[in-house]
Amino acid sequence: MPKNSLSHHLAALWFADIAGYSARVVEDERGALQLVEILQGLSRSTVQLYEGRVVKFLGDAVLAEFPSTEMAVRAAAVLSKEYAKQSAKSGRAHDLRIGVHLGDVAVDADGDLYGDGVNAAARIEAAVDPGQVVISEDVWRQIRGREGFRFERLGNRSLKGVGSIDLYVVTLDEALATTSVSNAEEKSQRSKQRKEKIRSIAVLPFADLSAEHDQEHFSDGVAEEILNALSKVGGLHVPARTSCFAFRGATLDAREIGKRLGVETLLDGSIRKAGKRVRISVQLVDASNGYQLWSERFDREIEDIFAIQDEIARSVLESLGLALTEREEFRFLKPTTTNIEAYEAYLRGRKLYHKWTRQSVEFARQMFERAVRIDAGFAAAWAGLANAHVDLFRWGRNPRDLEEAQRASEHALKLNPNSAEAHVSAGQALAIQRRFAEAAIAFERAIEEDPTLFEAYYLYGRVLFESGDTEKSAKLFEKARHVRPDDYQSQCLLGLALTQLGRLEEARHTDQVAVESIEKYLELNPDEARAYSLGANSAMRLGDKVLSKRWSEQAIELAPNDPLVLYNAACNLALLGESEHALDGLERALEAGVSVGDWIQHDPDFKSLRSHPRFQAIVKRIAPT
């Protein structure tokens, strides 16, 4: 049993196993395996029909839990009867033994159950004759007055580890059993219709249950791969990683998380990695009521991780009644490596890159380099390496980063010409060399390859704003906002572009939306300097000097040496009319390594300073010649 603290609840549960299975294995191994397949298939469908959850399969046995004792017993009786019929397909019919109990259980983070309740159900099942469904006295007391059940008292039995307990054989009246199945199927059909109307899902970070708790990069990476795959499906709204992962470790229930993220379903799970084995437990939850729509557990070799990710994503789509188009199928979870060691290094790099500090991006670069050393054909890692070098150049303006960004992006494209991410990397590398026309071609190709890729629109928009094509940059920020409605960055920069274009009424509305979005975002991410920094500029353009000043100060407190935070603070000071302080701020940003290129020449926040000799001198130092 795991050592970490577990939650507890009262549950109706049963164990079922196949009578005569061991002897059948000796006689006919193939037929015995078919018996297990039949049990697993019937268990999944029957348990779901009666609103339960299959906890796990153990060889020829299954453990399931239910929200009520009546549901548990009806499911057990239906399963027992149906299995006796279906098992004949293996060449000889077999019966099940099923023991049902009501007791306290401890729930591990991966959904497994432990405790006296589980032990009692297992001991009851072991005392059952083939074809019987036997219930404990606690279960009998719950359903003894319910219509349709017949009971036969077996008397008091002494069970190992449980003690003395009264047991009862239970059967269902034939007519009512049929009605029960019919009612359950009708309810299931209503549930199916509800699921087919669901068109939004949040993928929460998967819990790291590894013994050393040192695999968060792996659990995050798997969840992010699934999130990215689902976000490519037309008609399905998937909030961004930053929004979803803000709920790491949250104690809120599914309904509250769903409300905050604006989604109808949640996908969460856990990963336990040990050596070359991995166990992944996932569940899809209806955010309106907290009920489970689908769950599964995968116990596989680590080399199967790519297949598991694909299976989880496709199972979610199937549960929601969605199908991939031919184009979506082409883009859906296509790994560019089969080397697990390289993949792990890549996931470590991605986790570090998402922190987006100068130090973390440098560490990310090292991880991406490690990944491509292990597998030189890993296109996604080469694209990640290019992005890291682009950002490092923006911070430090080291010519070597510029050269390496170009080399890595070209290599990524050589390996995978259809990779939208690689074309984005190439576009960035070209843009920082002021090769704007070539960069535009790369970004356009990225959008052609993957119209759902947020970064393609957002980063392309930034490049166009910097190059002076403000009209088109506004259109791209709008498209980025459409692809990822919960992203605040595209909203802030759209407000900036509209201000530069003189479309002030539209700009004001956009800035209001941006501030509201940031306020919501900061509730979940109160320590992100960039949100305060960009939000301060939007608030200032709206005339809210108090909020703008507070957010700007908060950004500097969180990241006092961040060049972009210092740059945005200077923007605010310029809008306040504090010219000398704004110029001092730009000097500090320059000393910190800001590399905004031609952006500063088109930034409307500095309109009042354009003719100032000191500002012109700073522009010459910041913008490339």
C-alpha positions in Angstrom: 0.0 0.0 0.0 1.3 3.5 -0.8 2.8 5.5 2.0 1.4 8.8 1.0 -1.8 10.2 2.6 -4.9 8.7 1.0 -8.5 10.0 0.9 -11.2 7.7 2.3 -14.9 7.2 1.5 -17.7 4.6 1.9 -18.1 2.5 -1.2 -20.3 -0.4 -2.4 -17.9 -2.7 -4.2 -17.5 -6.2 -5.5 -14.9 -8.7 -6.5 -15.6 -11.2 -9.2 -13.5 -14.1 -10.5 -13.9 -17.0 -13.0 -14.7 -20.3 -11.4 -12.5 -23.2 -12.7 -10.1 -20.8 -14.4 -6.8 -22.4 -13.1 -7.8 -25.8 -14.3 -8.9 -24.4 -17.7 -5.4 -22.8 -18.1 -3.8 -26.2 -17.7 -6.2 -27.8 -20.2 -6.7 -25.0 -22.7 -4.6 -21.8 -22.3 -6.1 -20.2 -25.4 -9.6 -20.8 -24.2 -8.7 -19.5 -20.7 -7.4 -16.3 -22.1 -10.6 -15.9 -24.1 -12.5 -16.2 -20.8 -10.6 -13.3 -19.4 -11.2 -11.2 -22.5 -15.0 -11.9 -22.1 -14.9 -11.0 -18.4 -13.1 -7.7 -19.1 -15.4 -6.7 -21.9 -18.6 -7.5 -20.0 -17.3 -5.9 -16.8 -16.6 -2.6 -18.5 -20.0 -2.4 -20.2 -22.0 -3.7 -17.3 -20.3 -1.6 -14.6 -20.7 1.6 -16.8 -24.3 0.7 -17.3 -24.9 0.8 -13.6 -22.9 4.0 -13.0 -19.9 2.2 -11.4 -16.2 2.2 -12.0 -13.9 -0.7 -12.8 -11.0 -0.2 -10.4 -8.7 -2.9 -11.8 -8.4 -6.3 -13.4 -6.3 -8.9 -11.6 -5.7 -11.9 -13.9 -9.1 -13.6 -14.0 -10.6 -11.3 -11.4 -12.1 -7.8 -11.4 -12.7 -5.2 -8.6 -15.5 -2.6 -9.2 -17.0 0.2 -7.0 -20.4 1.8 -7.2 -22.2 4.9 -5.8 -24.9 2.7 -4.3 -25.4 -0.8 -3.0 -28.4 -1.4 -5.2 -26.5 -0.5 -8.3 -23.6 -2.7 -7.2 -25.9 -5.7 -6.6 -27.9 -5.3 -9.8 -24.7 -5.0 -11.8 -23.3 -8.1 -10.2 -26.4 -10.2 -10.8 -26.6 -9.0 -14.5 -22.9 -9.7 -15.0 -23.1 -13.2 -13.5 -26.0 -14.2 -15.7 -24.6 -12.7 -18.9 -21.1 -14.2 -18.3 -22.6 -17.7 -17.9 -24.0 -17.3 -21.5 -21.1 -15.5 -23.1 -18.3 -17.7 -21.7 -19.6 -20.6 -23.8 -17.9 -19.0 -26.7 -14.6 -20.2 -25.3 -15.6 -23.8 -25.9 -17.1 -24.4 -22.5 -19.3 -22.3 -20.2 -18.0 -21.0 -16.9 -19.6 -19.3 -14.0 -18.4 -16.3 -11.9 -18.1 -16.0 -8.2 -19.0 -12.5 -7.0 -18.8 -11.1 -3.5 -20.4 -7.7 -2.7 -19.6 -5.6 0.4 -20.2 -2.1 1.7 -17.2 -0.6 3.5 -14.6 2.1 4.0 -12.0 2.3 1.3 -8.8 4.3 0.9 -8.3 5.8 -2.6 -4.8 6.2 -4.0 -4.2 9.1 -6.5 -4.2 6.6 -9.4 -7.7 5.4 -8.4 -6.7 2.1 -6.8 -8.6 1.1 -3.7 -7.2 -0.2 -0.4 -8.4 -1.0 3.1 -10.7 -3.3 5.1 -13.6 -2.8 2.6 -11.6 -4.2 -0.3 -10.3 -7.1 1.8 -13.7 -8.0 3.0 -15.1 -8.1 -0.6 -12.2 -10.3 -1.7 -12.8 -12.7 1.3 -16.5 -12.9 0.6 -15.8 -13.7 -3.1 -13.5 -16.5 -2.1 -16.3 -18.1 0.0 -18.8 -18.1 -2.9 -19.9 -21.1 -4.9 -19.7 -20.9 -8.7 -22.7 -18.9 -10.2 -23.5 -17.2 -6.9 -23.6 -13.5 -6.1 -23.1 -13.3 -2.3 -23.6 -10.1 -0.3 -22.5 -9.1 3.2 -25.0 -8.3 6.0 -24.2 -4.6 5.6 -25.3 -4.8 1.9 -28.3 -6.9 2.8 -29.5 -4.3 5.3 -29.3 -1.6 2.6 -31.4 -3.4 0.0 -33.6 -5.9 2.0 -36.7 -3.8 1.4 -36.1 -3.1 -2.2 -38.4 -4.7 -4.8 -37.1 -7.4 -7.1 -34.4 -9.0 -4.8 -34.6 -12.5 -3.4 -32.3 -13.5 -0.5 -31.1 -16.8 0.9 -29.3 -16.6 4.2 -26.1 -18.6 4.3 -25.5 -18.0 8.0 -22.6 -16.7 9.9 -19.2 -17.3 8.3 -15.7 -16.7 9.7 -13.5 -15.0 7.1 -9.8 -14.6 7.4 -8.8 -11.0 8.3 -12.5 -10.0 8.5 -14.0 -12.1 11.4 -17.5 -13.4 11.7 -20.0 -12.0 9.1 -23.5 -12.9 7.9 -23.7 -13.7 4.2 -26.6 -13.9 1.8 -27.1 -15.3 -1.7 -29.0 -12.7 -3.8 -30.9 -13.2 -7.0 -33.1 -10.9 -9.1 -36.6 -11.6 -10.1 -36.5 -12.4 -13.8 -39.1 -9.8 -14.9 -37.5 -7.1 -12.7 -34.1 -8.0 -13.8 -35.1 -7.3 -17.4 -36.7 -4.0 -16.3 -33.5 -3.1 -14.4 -31.4 -3.6 -17.5 -33.9 -1.7 -19.7 -33.9 1.2 -17.2 -30.1 1.2 -17.0 -29.8 1.2 -20.8 -32.3 4.1 -21.1 -30.3 6.1 -18.5 -27.1 5.1 -20.3 -28.6 6.4 -23.6 -29.5 9.7 -22.0 -25.9 9.9 -20.7 -24.6 9.2 -24.1 -26.7 12.0 -25.6 -25.4 14.3 -23.0 -21.8 13.3 -23.8 -22.3 13.8 -27.5 -23.2 17.5 -26.8 -20.0 18.1 -24.8 -17.6 20.2 -26.8 -15.0 21.4 -24.2 -12.4 19.7 -22.1 -9.5 20.7 -19.8 -6.5 18.4 -19.4 -5.2 18.7 -15.9 -1.6 17.9 -14.9 -1.2 14.2 -14.2 0.0 13.4 -10.7 3.5 12.0 -10.3 3.2 8.9 -8.1 6.7 7.6 -8.7 8.5 6.4 -5.5 11.0 9.3 -5.6 8.5 11.9 -6.9 11.1 12.9 -9.5 9.1 12.3 -12.7 6.9 15.4 -12.8 8.5 16.3 -16.1 7.3 13.0 -17.5 3.8 13.2 -16.1 3.4 16.8 -17.2 4.8 15.9 -20.7 2.3 13.1 -21.2 -0.6 15.3 -20.2 0.6 18.1 -22.4 1.0 15.8 -25.4 -2.6 14.7 -25.0 -3.8 18.3 -24.5 -2.0 19.4 -27.7 -3.5 16.5 -29.6 -7.0 17.3 -28.4 -6.6 21.0 -29.2 -6.1 20.1 -32.9 -9.7 18.6 -33.1 -12.2 20.9 -34.8 -15.2 21.9 -32.6 -13.5 20.9 -29.3 -12.5 23.8 -27.0 -9.3 22.9 -25.0 -7.9 25.6 -22.6 -4.2 26.3 -22.8 -1.6 24.4 -20.7 -1.0 27.4 -18.5 -4.7 27.6 -17.5 -5.1 23.9 -17.0 -1.8 23.3 -15.1 -2.5 26.1 -12.7 -4.8 23.6 -10.9 -1.9 21.3 -9.9 -2.6 20.0 -6.4 -5.8 22.0 -6.1 -8.4 20.6 -3.6 -11.3 22.1 -5.6 -14.0 19.7 -6.8 -14.6 19.0 -10.5 -17.5 21.3 -10.7 -15.6 24.3 -9.4 -12.6 23.6 -11.7 -14.9 23.2 -14.7 -16.6 26.5 -13.9 -13.3 28.4 -13.6 -11.9 27.0 -16.8 -15.2 27.3 -18.7 -15.3 23.6 -19.7 -17.8 20.7 -19.5 -15.3 17.9 -18.9 -12.0 17.3 -17.2 -9.3 14.7 -18.0 -7.0 14.0 -15.1 -4.8 11.1 -14.2 -1.6 9.9 -12.6 1.6 8.2 -13.6 3.7 5.8 -11.6 7.0 5.1 -13.3 9.4 2.4 -12.0 12.3 1.2 -14.1 11.0 0.1 -17.5 7.4 -0.1 -16.4 4.8 2.6 -16.3 1.3 2.7 -14.9 -1.0 5.4 -16.1 -4.5 5.9 -14.7 -6.8 8.4 -16.4 -10.4 9.4 -16.0 -12.8 11.7 -17.9 -15.1 13.5 -15.5 -18.3 15.4 -16.2 -17.7 18.9 -14.7 -21.4 19.5 -14.2 -21.9 16.8 -11.6 -18.4 15.2 -10.9 -19.5 11.8 -12.4 -17.0 9.7 -14.3 -17.6 9.4 -18.0 -14.7 7.1 -18.8 -11.7 5.7 -17.0 -8.8 3.3 -17.8 -5.6 2.1 -16.4 -2.6 1.2 -18.5 0.2 -1.1 -17.1 2.8 -1.2 -19.8 6.4 -1.1 -20.7 7.8 2.4 -20.9 8.4 1.9 -24.7 4.6 1.8 -25.2 4.2 5.5 -23.9 3.5 6.8 -27.4 0.8 4.2 -28.0 -0.7 4.9 -24.6 -0.9 8.7 -25.3 -2.6 8.0 -28.6 -5.1 5.5 -27.0 -6.0 7.9 -24.2 -6.7 10.8 -26.6 -8.7 8.7 -29.0 -10.7 7.2 -26.1 -11.6 10.7 -25.0 -12.8 11.6 -28.5 -14.8 8.4 -28.7 -16.4 9.1 -25.3 -17.5 12.5 -26.6 -18.8 11.1 -29.9 -16.1 12.9 -31.9 -14.2 11.6 -34.9 -11.1 12.9 -36.6 -11.2 14.3 -40.1 -8.6 13.0 -42.5 -6.5 16.2 -42.0 -6.7 16.0 -38.2 -5.7 12.3 -38.4 -2.6 13.3 -40.3 -1.6 15.8 -37.5 -2.7 13.6 -34.6 0.0 12.6 -32.1 2.8 11.7 -34.6 5.9 11.1 -32.5 9.2 12.0 -34.2 11.3 9.6 -32.0 11.0 6.1 -30.6 13.9 6.5 -28.3 12.6 6.8 -24.7 15.8 8.3 -23.3 15.7 11.1 -25.9 12.0 11.6 -25.3 12.5 12.0 -21.5 15.3 14.6 -22.1 12.9 16.4 -24.5 10.1 16.4 -21.9 12.5 17.8 -19.3 13.5 20.5 -21.7 9.9 21.4 -22.4 9.1 21.7 -18.7 12.0 24.0 -18.2 11.2 26.0 -21.3 7.7 26.7 -20.0 9.1 28.5 -17.0 10.5 31.1 -19.4 13.3 32.6 -17.4 16.7 33.1 -18.8 18.2 30.4 -16.5 15.4 27.9 -17.2 15.6 28.4 -21.0 19.4 27.8 -20.8 18.7 24.6 -18.9 16.0 23.7 -21.5 18.6 24.2 -24.2 20.9 21.7 -22.5 18.1 19.1 -22.3 17.1 19.6 -26.0 20.8 19.2 -26.9 20.9 16.0 -24.9 17.8 14.7 -26.7 19.3 15.3 -30.2 22.6 13.8 -29.2 20.8 10.6 -28.2 18.5 10.7 -31.3 19.8 12.9 -34.1 16.6 12.3 -36.0 14.3 13.8 -33.3 12.7 16.7 -35.2 10.6 18.0 -32.3 13.8 18.3 -30.1 15.6 20.2 -32.8 12.7 22.6 -33.0 12.7 23.0 -29.3 16.5 23.7 -29.4 15.9 26.4 -32.1 13.3 28.1 -29.9 15.6 28.0 -26.9 18.4 29.7 -28.9 16.0 32.3 -30.2 15.0 33.3 -26.7 18.6 33.2 -25.4 19.6 35.5 -28.3 16.8 37.9 -27.3 18.1 38.0 -23.8 21.9 38.0 -24.4 22.3 39.0 -28.0 25.1 36.4 -28.4 25.7 35.8 -32.1 26.3 32.1 -31.5 22.7 31.7 -30.3 21.6 33.3 -33.6 23.7 30.8 -35.6 22.6 27.8 -33.6 18.9 28.8 -33.9 19.2 28.9 -37.6 21.1 25.6 -37.8 18.6 23.8 -35.4 15.5 25.1 -37.2 16.9 24.1 -40.6 17.7 20.6 -39.3 14.2 20.2 -37.8 12.7 21.0 -41.2 15.1 18.7 -43.0 13.9 15.9 -40.7 10.2 16.7 -40.9 9.2 19.2 -43.6 5.6 18.9 -42.5 6.2 20.0 -38.9 4.3 23.2 -38.2 6.4 23.6 -35.0 9.6 23.4 -37.0 8.4 26.1 -39.5 7.6 28.3 -36.5 11.1 27.8 -35.2 12.5 28.7 -38.6 10.3 31.8 -38.8 11.6 33.0 -35.4 15.2 32.4 -36.4 14.8 34.3 -39.6 12.9 37.2 -38.0 15.7 37.9 -35.4 18.0 38.3 -38.5 15.5 40.8 -39.9 14.8 38.5 -42.8 11.1 39.3 -42.5 10.0 38.2 -45.9 11.5 34.7 -45.5 10.2 34.5 -41.9 6.7 35.3 -43.2 6.9 32.4 -45.7 7.9 30.0 -42.8 5.0 31.2 -40.6 2.5 30.9 -43.5 3.7 27.3 -44.1 3.3 26.6 -40.3 -0.3 27.8 -40.5 -1.0 25.7 -43.6 0.4 22.6 -41.9 -1.5 23.2 -38.7 -4.3 25.8 -38.6 -4.8 25.1 -34.8 -1.3 26.0 -33.7 -1.6 29.1 -31.5 2.2 29.9 -31.6 2.1 30.2 -35.4 -0.4 33.1 -35.3 0.9 34.7 -32.2 4.6 34.7 -33.0 3.9 35.7 -36.6 1.8 38.6 -35.4 4.8 39.7 -33.2 7.1 39.5 -36.2 4.8 41.6 -38.4 4.3 44.2 -35.7 8.1 44.5 -35.3 8.6 44.8 -39.1 5.9 47.6 -39.3 3.0 45.7 -40.8 0.6 46.6 -38.0 -2.6 46.0 -39.9 -1.7 42.3 -40.6 -0.3 41.8 -37.2 -3.6 42.8 -35.7 -5.4 40.2 -37.8 -3.0 37.5 -36.7 -3.4 38.4 -33.0 -7.1 38.2 -33.5 -6.7 34.7 -35.1 -4.5 33.7 -32.2 -7.2 34.8 -29.7 -9.7 32.8 -31.7 -7.5 29.6 -31.5 -6.9 30.1 -27.7 -9.6 32.4 -26.2 -8.2 32.1 -22.7 -4.7 33.5 -23.7 -4.1 37.0 -22.4 -1.0 37.8 -24.4 -2.6 37.9 -27.8 -5.4 40.1 -26.4 -2.9 42.6 -24.9 -0.9 42.8 -28.1 -4.1 43.1 -30.2 -5.0 46.1 -28.1 -1.5 47.6 -28.7 -1.8 47.1 -32.5 -5.3 48.6 -32.7 -4.0 51.6 -30.7 -1.2 52.1 -33.2 -3.7 51.8 -36.1 -5.8 54.5 -34.5 -8.8 52.2 -34.1 -9.2 53.5 -30.5 -12.8 52.2 -29.8 -11.9 48.7 -30.8 -8.6 49.0 -28.9 -10.4 50.1 -25.7 -12.8 47.1 -25.9 -9.9 44.7 -26.5 -7.9 46.1 -23.6 -11.0 45.7 -21.3 -11.2 42.1 -22.4 -7.5 41.7 -21.8 -7.6 43.1 -18.3 -10.6 40.8 -17.4 -8.7 37.9 -18.8 -5.6 38.7 -16.8 -7.5 39.2 -13.6 -9.0 35.7 -14.1 -5.6 34.3 -15.0 -3.9 35.8 -12.0 -6.4 34.1 -9.6 -4.7 30.8 -10.7 -1.2 32.1 -11.4 -0.5 34.9 -8.9 3.3 34.7 -9.3 3.6 35.2 -13.1 5.4 38.5 -13.8 4.5 38.6 -17.5 0.8 38.7 -16.8 1.2 41.7 -14.5 3.6 43.4 -16.9 1.4 43.2 -20.0 -1.8 43.8 -18.0 -0.3 47.0 -16.6 0.1 48.4 -20.1 -3.5 47.4 -21.1 -4.8 49.0 -17.8 -2.8 52.2 -18.5 -4.3 52.5 -22.0 -7.7 52.3 -20.4 -6.8 55.1 -18.1 -6.7 53.0 -14.9 -3.5 54.4 -13.4 -4.0 52.8 -10.0 -4.3 49.3 -11.3 -1.6 49.8 -13.9 0.9 51.1 -11.2 0.0 48.2 -8.9 0.5 45.5 -11.5 3.7 47.1 -12.8 5.2 47.2 -9.3 4.1 43.6 -8.8 5.8 42.5 -12.0 9.1 44.2 -11.1 8.9 42.7 -7.6 8.6 39.2 -9.1 11.2 39.7 -11.8 13.4 42.7 -11.0 16.0 41.8 -13.7 13.7 40.6 -16.5 14.4 42.8 -19.5 10.8 42.6 -20.9 9.3 43.4 -17.5 11.6 46.5 -17.3 10.7 47.4 -20.9 6.9 47.2 -20.2 7.4 49.3 -17.0 9.1 51.9 -19.2 6.1 51.9 -21.5 3.8 52.6 -18.5 6.0 55.5 -17.4 5.9 57.0 -20.9 2.1 56.8 -20.9 2.0 58.5 -17.5 4.0 61.3 -19.0 7.1 60.6 -16.8 9.5 60.9 -19.7 12.8 60.9 -17.8 11.8 58.0 -15.6 10.6 56.1 -18.8 14.0 56.7 -20.4 15.8 55.5 -17.2 13.6 52.4 -17.4 14.6 51.8 -21.0 18.3 52.1 -20.0 17.8 49.5 -17.3 16.0 47.2 -19.8 18.9 47.6 -22.2 21.4 46.8 -19.4 19.4 43.7 -18.6 19.7 42.5 -22.1 16.4 43.5 -23.8 16.3 42.7 -27.5 13.0 43.9 -28.9 14.6 44.9 -32.2 12.4 47.1 -34.4 9.5 46.7 -32.1 10.3 49.8 -30.1 10.1 51.9 -33.3 6.4 50.9 -33.8 5.3 50.8 -30.1 2.6 53.5 -29.6 3.3 53.6 -25.9 6.4 55.7 -26.7 4.7 58.1 -29.0 5.4 61.1 -26.7 9.1 60.3 -26.7 9.8 59.8 -30.4 11.5 63.2 -30.9 13.5 63.0 -27.6 17.2 62.8 -28.4 17.8 60.4 -25.6 15.0 58.1 -26.8 16.5 58.2 -30.3 19.9 57.2 -29.0 18.3 54.3 -27.1 16.5 53.2 -30.2 19.8 53.0 -32.1 21.2 50.8 -29.4 18.2 48.5 -29.1 17.0 48.2 -32.8 19.4 46.5 -35.2 21.1 48.5 -37.8 
